[in-house]
């Protein structure tokens, strides 16, 4: 079973300065932070801000190719979490055939935003992400109290916390 989610915003990990895309379900009961690269965060931020570039960027190019061959992105889904790495699938339809393409979640999300496609997360991924001992990872740097604050921060994000999505 998968839960439909949306991009809630982008933020920066205060410990590593790595970008994080935050997905939340439509009822805002579940949140999933995914650490991503700077370029991928920029691609997501550009679409969230509806920035137009003189030439197509990679995800825009992919959208244009899919449109030209009459393929549609039915949905994207974050399907697994192994060794702190998330995995995603892009579900495409072309004619009477369906395809499932392996992708990084950040690329799948960037494409979903450009094609107005739904974003899903498998329930077992949400369960696994809760089990990741973020507190332990952060506390290894010596501050358990700071780890508790960071966990609470992620769980209580609101749209106003993001402002502009620029990276």
JOCORWO-V842117 format. One record per helix or strand of 2 or more residues. SS is the DSSP state (hx for helix, st for strand). FROM is the first residue (numbers start at 0). TO is the last residue. If there is no record, write none. Layout:
# JOCORWO-V842117
SS,FROM,TO
SS,FROM,TO
This chain:
# JOCORWO-V842117
st,1,11
st,18,24
st,30,35
hx,37,47
hx,57,67
st,70,81
st,84,93
st,96,102
hx,104,114
st,117,121
hx,122,130
hx,133,138
hx,143,154
hx,158,160
